[in-house]
Amino acid sequence: MIASMTGFARREVASAFGNLVCELRSVNHRFLDATLRMPDSCRGLEPELRQALARMAKRGKIDCTVSLRGGNAGAASLEIDEAALERLLTRLRSLSAAMREPAHIDLIELLRFPGVLREEALDSEALYESVRDLFSETLADLAAARLREGERLSGLIEQRCGLLTELIHQVRVHLPEARAAMRQRFDERLAELRVAADPDRIEQEVLLLVQRSDVAEELDRLHGHIEETTRTLRGDEPAGRRLDFLMQEFNREANTLSSKAVDLATTRAAVEMKVLIEQMREQVQNIE
């Protein structure tokens, strides 16, 4: 199924560490380019999250933001060891009494004394597990959004392929009339010159004109490109690069058709084809 490189997904969940928020934004890009922003306490997960992104997407610029709101996962909890503090204060009072001078106690210095302030280690694995689950769900939402957009783009491209098919049919049907009009103009011009000409030579010249203006091959190739585009859109593999190549081939044949056109109807059809091809090319730029 065709997937777009454009998509957005956001999820928020309450956890023991606060409100975890994961936001994913994806736009078109030639390759896969992922940018991750997350709290320092979650940095150890970055390689794992990048691998998950690479499994989901082959192309696109993806911005991922993981944030923690209203929690304290950014730092470990701090607790004062009351017993250690009391022992330290008792010792300070003894020293003050021995020196017969009042002790000036600096609270900050007291907290810096080893053993007074304890850090409760953060449960990193529990935090990681919460981030993993949230990221996995958000990534699934992004993949679904890219598929929905891809389905819409696929429909638009197939619609224009249908319009191209109609134009090709119109040009084919009009070919005998265009050739007859070209022969008539040739005969009229020859009559205006009022010169005697070898009938065989005239037929040779007419044949050369017909060959130079023959667009049957270009029409066949355009039809073949339409079939290949339709087949690619209905495949299961990433198709953006292949479709981009097909758009170049479409444009090449339409330009040749335009240069060979010998009447206004064929020229107009070629111009309409170029418009449709350009519209398809713009849509293809967003396909993975």
N, C-alpha and C positions, 0 to 999 in steps of 0.2 A: 504494500500500500504506500502511496506517495505521502511523504511527510514534508511539511514546511519547516524552514529554519526559524520562523517567527513564532513566538509563543510567550506566555506569562503564566506563572503559578505562584501562589502564596498560601502558606499555612501557618497557624499559630496554635500552640498547645501549652497548657499550664503544667508545670513540672515542679518537683521538689526544689529546683534551683531557681525558679521564677518562670516567667512566660518566655518560652522559646519561639522564635519567629524565623521562618525560612522563606526566602523570596528568590525566585529564579526568573531571569529575563533572557530571552534568546532572540537574536536577529541574524540576518544573513551574513555569511563570511565565506571566503574561499576554502578555509580549513576549519578545524575545530580549535577554538581559542576560548579557554575557560579561565575566568577570574573568580577567586574565592575570597570572601571577606568574612571573618569570624572572630570571636573572642580568643584571647591568648590561651585560655583554658581548654579550647577545643582544637588547637593547632595540630595536635597529634593525629587528628582524623583527616587532614587535608589530602594525603596521598590516596586514602581509601575513597574519599568522595570524588576525587578526580577520576579514578578508575570507573566508578559508577557512571559518571557523566560520559566517559568515553564509550561505555557499553551501550548507552542510550542513543547517543548522537554521533554521527560521523563528520558533520560539518556544522558551522554556525558559531557565532560569538555569544557565549553564555556567561552572564554575570550572576553569581550566587552570593547571597548575603544571609548569614546566620547570626542572629543577635539574641541577647538575653536581657529581658527587662524585669526590673523589680526583684532581682535575686542577688545573691552574693557569690555566684560561681566564679567571679573574676578574682576572688581572693579567699584564702582559707579563713575559717572562723578563729577569732582570738579569744582566749580565756586566761584569767589571772589565777595563778596557783596561790590560793589564800594562805596555805601553810608555809610555803616558801617565803611569801611576803612578810608574814608575821615573824619568822625566824630572822629575816634580814633586818626588820625594824627593831627587834629585841637586841640584836648585835649592835646596831647604830646607837641605841640608847645607852648600852653598856659603855661604848667608846666615848660617848658624850659625857657620861658621868665620870669616867676615868680622867678625861681631859678637863673636867670642870668648866666646860664651855657648851653653850646650847648648840645642838646640831641643826644645820640648815639642810632640810631634805628637799631634793629636787625630784618630783614625781616622774619626770621623763627618764632621769638617770636610774631611778628604781626599776622602771619597766624594762630598761636595757640590761639589767643584771641577769645573768644566766639562770634560767629555771623559774623566774617570776612570771613571765609571759609565755603561755603555751599556744601553739598553733594546732588547731584540729584539722588534720589532713582532709583535703577535699576528696570525695568519692568520684575519682575521675572516670572509672569504668561505668558507673551509673549515669553520669552526665553524657559520656560517649554513646551509650545505648539509646538515650533519649534523643540525641542529635541524629543518630543513624536512622531511627524510626521516622522522625520528622522529615529528614532529607529524602528518604526513600518514598514517602507518600507524596511529597512535593514534586519529586522528580517524575513520578508516575502521572501526576496531574499535568506537568509540562509536556510529557510525551503524548498524552491524550490531546492536549491543545494543539500541538504541532501536527498530529494526524488529522484533526478536524479541519485545520487551516489547509493542510495538504489536499484533503478531499475537495475543499472548495476551489482551490487553484486548479486541480485536475479537471473539475467540471467546466471551469472557464476555458481552459485550453482545448478540451474536447469540443466545446461549443464552437470555438473559432476554427478548429479543424473541419467541422461540418460546414461552416461558411466558405472555407477554402475549397472544399470539395465541390460546392455549388458553383463557385467561380471557375474552377477547372472545367466543369461540365459545360458551362456557358461558352467558354473559349473554344472547346472542342466542337461544339455544335456550330459555332460561328466560323470555323476555319474555312469550309468550302465557299461561303459567301465572301470572306476576306480575300481568298485567292482569286475568285471571279472578279471582284472589284479591282484587284491589282492588275489582272490581265486586261481589263477594260481600260484602265488608265494608261497602260503601256500602248495599247492599240490607238487610243486617242492621241497620245503624244507622237506616235509614229506618223499618224495621219497629218498632224500639224506640221511636221517636218517636210512632207510632200517629197519624199525621196523613195526611189525603188530599193527594195530590200529583198534579200534572199529569204524565202519562207523558212528554209531549214535553219538559217542563222537566227531568225526571229524566234523560232521554237527553242533553240538552244539558250538564247538570252532569257526567255520567259522561264525556262527550266531552272536556270541559275538563280533568278529572282525568287522562285518558289523555294528552292533549297535553302537560300540564305535566310528566308523568312519563316522557315518551317519550325514550329515550336512544339511539335508533337513529343519530342524527346524531353523537353523541359517539363511539359505537362505530366508525362509518365513519371519523371523523377519526383515532382511535387507530390503526386499521388502516392508514390512509394514512401516518401518522408512522412506523409500523414499516417499511413499504416504503421510505420515504425514508431511514430510518436504515440499513437494509441496503444500499441503493444507495450511500450515502455511505461506508460502511465498506469497500466494495469498489472505491472510486475510487482515483485516483492522486494527488490533491491533498491538502494538509494539511486536515484535517476537524474539528479540535477546536472551533473557534468555531461551525461549523454544527451539530455534534452538541450543543453546549451549548444552542443555541437550540431544537433539537428536544426536548431534555429539558424545557425550560420549557413547551413546547406539550403534551408528554405530561402533565405535571403539571396543566396547566390543564384538560384534558379529563377527567382522572381526578377532579379536584375537582368538576367539574360533574356527572359521573356519580354521585358520592357524594351530592351535594345533591339529585339527582332520584330517588334510590333510594327505592322504596316498600315494599321487603321486605328481610328479613335477608340472603337469599342475594346479592342485588345489592350490598348494603352491604359484605358480606364480600369479594366479588370486587373492589370498588373499593379496599378497604383493601390487598388483596394486590397490586393493580396499583401503588398508591403505593409499596409496599415495593420492588417490582421496579424502578420508575422511579428511586427514590432510589439503589438499588444501581448502576444504570447511570450516573446522574449522577456518582457518586463515581469511577467508572472513567473517564468522559469527561474529568474534570479533569486527567488525566495524558496526554491525547492531544494531539499537536501540532496 
